Amino acid sequence: NENVAMVKSEYRLFKLIPQMGSEIGGEVVLTPQENKVQVSINIVDKGPVQEVRPAHIHLGTCPTPGAVKYPLSPVSGGKSVTVIDVSIDQLMGILPLAVNVHKSPTETKVYVSCADITNDPSAIMASSTIENAQEGTPVPVVSVPPVDTTPTDGATRK
């Protein structure tokens, strides 16, 4: 199909570190989307399951970040996905920044997990997708092993 193109994209991966005695860790993934950034948070909550945990990108660094720069969708069921209206270059241009996950909507001063956003090249990961040029819909790349066409009956085929 001539309307299919391979699209390589980069995303940045940062580790969420438990804070204030919590056991909540995880990861933050920043994925560029044209002139925006998708912020995905995945936490591993070893304590009692908390339905909703507020999350933000703050100015400053862990463990004591400053003011909220970008509000994010609350973490629910261990996940949060938010698209913020800033490019990855603009975001990296205002470092230092930190992603902070709070204990609950009523206990936002209690930080349970924090990740520093850095320009560390080791945080940059690559992913590949196949994009249908007509639809613009990304499709994950799946590797399929080659089919063995050797006859099993000992005969030779042309």
C-alpha positions in Angstrom: 0.0 0.0 0.0 1.6 3.2 -1.1 -0.4 5.3 1.4 1.5 3.7 4.4 4.6 5.5 5.8 6.9 4.6 8.6 6.9 7.2 11.3 9.7 7.3 13.9 9.0 9.3 17.0 10.8 10.0 20.2 9.4 10.2 23.6 11.0 10.9 27.0 10.8 8.6 30.0 11.3 9.8 33.6 11.2 7.7 36.8 8.7 8.7 39.5 10.4 8.4 42.9 8.3 7.8 46.1 8.1 10.9 48.3 7.2 11.6 52.0 7.3 7.9 53.1 5.0 6.6 50.3 5.8 3.5 48.3 4.3 5.0 45.1 6.7 4.9 42.2 6.2 4.7 38.5 7.0 6.6 35.3 6.2 9.7 33.3 6.3 9.6 29.5 6.4 12.8 27.5 5.4 12.2 23.9 5.6 15.1 21.4 2.5 15.6 19.3 3.1 18.4 16.7 3.1 21.5 18.8 1.8 19.8 22.0 3.1 17.2 24.5 1.2 14.2 25.8 2.0 13.6 29.4 1.3 10.0 30.5 1.7 9.0 34.2 1.7 5.4 35.3 2.1 4.7 39.0 2.6 1.5 41.0 0.7 2.0 44.2 1.7 -0.6 46.8 -0.4 0.9 49.5 -4.2 1.1 49.7 -5.7 1.9 46.3 -6.6 5.6 46.1 -9.1 6.4 43.3 -7.9 9.9 42.5 -4.5 11.5 43.0 -4.0 15.1 41.6 -0.9 15.6 39.4 0.8 18.6 38.0 4.0 19.8 36.3 5.7 22.1 38.8 8.5 24.6 38.4 11.6 23.5 40.2 12.9 20.0 41.2 12.1 17.1 43.5 11.6 16.7 46.4 10.4 20.3 46.9 9.1 21.7 43.6 7.6 25.2 43.3 4.4 26.5 41.8 2.2 24.6 39.4 3.1 25.3 35.8 0.7 22.9 34.1 -2.2 21.1 35.7 -2.5 17.5 34.6 -5.5 15.0 34.6 -5.7 13.3 38.0 -4.2 9.9 38.3 -7.1 7.4 38.5 -6.6 3.6 38.6 -2.8 4.2 38.4 -2.9 6.2 35.1 -3.2 9.8 33.8 -3.0 11.1 30.3 -3.0 14.9 29.5 -2.1 16.8 26.4 -0.6 20.2 27.2 -0.5 23.1 24.8 3.2 23.5 24.6 5.9 22.0 22.3 8.5 19.6 23.7 11.2 22.2 22.8 9.3 24.9 24.7 8.8 22.6 27.7 12.5 21.7 27.8 13.3 25.4 27.5 11.8 26.2 30.9 13.6 23.6 33.0 13.9 22.9 35.8 10.5 21.2 36.0 9.1 18.2 38.0 6.0 16.1 37.7 4.4 15.7 41.1 1.6 13.3 42.2 -0.3 14.3 45.3 -1.9 12.1 48.0 -5.5 13.1 47.4 -7.6 16.1 46.3 -7.9 17.1 50.0 -4.2 16.5 50.8 -2.4 18.2 47.9 0.4 19.4 50.2 1.4 15.7 50.6 3.5 14.6 47.7 3.5 10.8 47.1 5.7 10.6 44.0 7.9 13.0 42.0 9.9 12.9 38.8 12.4 15.5 37.6 12.1 16.4 33.9 15.6 16.8 32.6 17.5 17.2 29.3 19.4 14.0 30.0 19.8 12.2 26.6 19.4 8.8 28.2 15.7 9.7 28.9 15.0 10.0 25.1 13.5 6.8 23.7 12.6 5.9 20.1 9.4 4.3 18.9 8.2 3.4 15.5 4.7 3.3 14.1 3.2 2.8 10.7 0.9 5.6 9.8 -1.8 5.3 7.2 -1.2 8.5 5.1 -4.9 8.8 4.2 -6.3 8.3 7.7 -3.4 9.7 9.7 -4.0 6.9 12.3 -0.8 5.4 13.9 -0.7 1.6 14.0 1.9 -0.2 16.2 4.7 -2.0 14.3 4.4 -5.8 14.7 7.2 -8.1 13.7 6.0 -11.3 12.0 8.5 -14.1 11.4 9.0 -15.2 7.8 6.9 -18.1 6.6 8.8 -21.3 6.0 7.9 -22.5 2.5 10.0 -25.6 2.6 7.9 -28.6 1.5 7.4 -31.1 4.3 6.9 -34.2 2.0 10.4 -34.2 0.6 9.2 -33.0 -2.9 10.8 -30.1 -4.6 8.5 -27.4 -5.9 9.1 -24.7 -8.4 
